[in-house]
Structure formats: C-alpha cells, structure tokens
Amino acid sequence: MPRKSRDTVVREVNSRVDQIVAENRRLERLITGVLLLQVVVGLGLVVAGAVLGRWEVAAPGGGLAALLYWPIRILVALQDKNDRLRLVPDLLRLAEESEARRLAAEHVARIIEGTGRL
C-alpha cells in the first residue's frame, strides 16, 4: 500500500473532522430545541399556576426548570468535543518528527474516543 503524503492525510483528517462537527451541530440544534421547549412549557406552567393561584400547576414548571441541567451539560460537552476535534489537523501539521507524529496520533485517538483532554 503506497504511503500517503502528509498533506493528503491532513486533508482527509480535516474532511472527517468537518463531518463529525456537522453531525454534532445537528445534535446541538436538537438539544437546543428541547431546551427551548422545556423553558417555554415550564414558564407556561409557572405563569398558569400563578394566574390560577394553584401551586399544583406551577410545581411541574419548577421541576422542568430543574431538569434543564442535563441537556445543558450534554450541549456543553458536545461543544467541547467540537473544539478539541478542530485542533486535530493543527496537531498533525505541527508533528514534524516521527515521535511527535506518534504522540499526535495517540492524542487524536483519545480525542476521538472522548477520553482525552487537550
């Protein structure tokens, strides 16, 4: 199998990173939509409960507000992953010697697995 040039590898990695980031963007939009729906429904319940003077209507709205934590955490994690992935092509470009390339490849593998931090 012929050895690929460095520029070819960087282009392929760039293409794959762009594809992953685009997929993550779609998921981010979905999560943002869920968050927006949660906020609107929660506020609607709280306002309706206040207008009607019934706490049993307002309480679920407060519960919905408390549940905003998890989608926000997922959204932040996705954005963090996207930021780390965007650094991969730069790492590959900067890796000049074989040891640096090996370290960059290990780092890329950890980033893709989601276990590594930059």
C-alpha positions as CSV (number, residue, x, y, z in Angstrom):
1,M,0.0,0.0,0.0
2,P,1.5,3.3,-1.0
3,R,2.3,5.8,1.7
4,K,0.1,8.8,1.8
5,S,1.6,12.3,1.7
6,R,1.3,14.4,4.8
7,D,-0.9,16.9,3.0
8,T,-3.3,14.1,1.9
9,V,-3.5,12.8,5.5
10,V,-4.3,16.3,6.8
11,R,-6.9,16.9,4.1
12,E,-8.6,13.5,5.0
13,V,-8.5,14.3,8.7
14,N,-9.9,17.8,8.0
15,S,-12.7,16.3,6.0
16,R,-13.6,13.8,8.7
17,V,-13.4,16.4,11.5
18,D,-15.7,18.7,9.4
19,Q,-18.1,15.8,9.0
20,I,-18.2,15.0,12.7
21,V,-18.6,18.6,13.7
22,A,-21.5,18.9,11.2
23,E,-23.2,15.8,12.8
24,N,-22.6,17.3,16.3
25,R,-24.1,20.6,15.1
26,R,-27.3,18.8,14.2
27,L,-27.4,17.2,17.6
28,E,-26.7,20.6,19.2
29,R,-29.7,22.1,17.4
30,L,-31.9,19.3,18.5
31,I,-30.8,19.7,22.1
32,T,-31.3,23.5,21.9
33,G,-34.8,22.9,20.6
34,V,-35.6,20.6,23.5
35,L,-34.2,23.2,25.9
36,L,-36.3,25.9,24.4
37,L,-39.4,23.7,24.6
38,Q,-38.6,22.9,28.2
39,V,-38.3,26.5,29.1
40,V,-41.5,27.6,27.3
41,V,-43.5,24.8,28.8
42,G,-42.0,25.4,32.3
43,L,-42.7,29.1,32.2
44,G,-46.2,28.5,30.9
45,L,-46.9,26.2,33.8
46,V,-45.5,28.6,36.3
47,V,-47.4,31.5,34.9
48,A,-50.6,29.5,34.6
49,G,-50.2,28.3,38.2
50,A,-49.7,31.9,39.4
51,V,-52.7,33.2,37.5
52,L,-54.9,30.4,38.7
53,G,-53.5,30.5,42.2
54,R,-52.8,26.8,42.1
55,W,-49.3,25.6,43.2
56,E,-50.0,22.1,41.8
57,V,-50.0,23.6,38.3
58,A,-46.9,25.7,38.9
59,A,-44.8,23.0,40.6
60,P,-44.2,20.9,37.5
61,G,-42.9,24.1,35.8
62,G,-40.3,24.4,38.5
63,G,-39.5,20.7,38.1
64,L,-39.0,21.3,34.4
65,A,-36.6,24.1,35.1
66,A,-34.6,21.9,37.4
67,L,-34.3,19.3,34.6
68,L,-32.6,21.9,32.3
69,Y,-29.2,20.8,33.8
70,W,-28.8,17.6,31.8
71,P,-29.4,18.9,28.3
72,I,-27.2,21.9,29.0
73,R,-24.4,19.6,30.2
74,I,-24.7,17.5,27.1
75,L,-24.7,20.6,24.9
76,V,-21.5,21.9,26.7
77,A,-19.8,18.5,26.3
78,L,-20.6,18.5,22.5
79,Q,-19.2,22.0,22.1
80,D,-16.1,20.9,24.0
81,K,-15.7,17.9,21.8
82,N,-16.1,20.0,18.6
83,D,-13.4,22.4,19.9
84,R,-11.0,19.6,20.6
85,L,-11.7,18.0,17.2
86,R,-10.9,21.3,15.4
87,L,-7.4,21.2,16.8
88,V,-6.6,17.8,15.3
89,P,-5.5,19.0,11.9
90,D,-3.2,21.6,13.5
91,L,-1.7,18.8,15.7
92,L,-1.0,16.8,12.6
93,R,0.5,19.7,10.7
94,L,2.8,20.5,13.6
95,A,4.1,17.0,14.1
96,E,7.4,17.0,12.2
97,E,9.4,14.1,13.6
98,S,8.2,10.5,14.0
99,E,7.9,10.8,17.8
100,A,5.8,13.9,17.5
101,R,3.6,12.2,14.9
102,R,3.2,9.2,17.2
103,L,2.2,11.4,20.1
104,A,-0.2,13.4,17.9
105,A,-1.8,10.1,16.7
106,E,-2.2,8.9,20.3
107,H,-3.7,12.2,21.2
108,V,-6.1,12.1,18.2
109,A,-7.2,8.6,19.2
110,R,-8.0,9.9,22.7
111,I,-9.9,12.9,21.4
112,I,-12.0,10.7,19.1
113,E,-12.8,8.3,21.9
114,G,-13.7,11.2,24.0
115,T,-11.4,10.3,26.9
116,G,-8.6,12.7,26.3
117,R,-8.3,16.3,27.2
118,L,-6.1,18.9,25.5
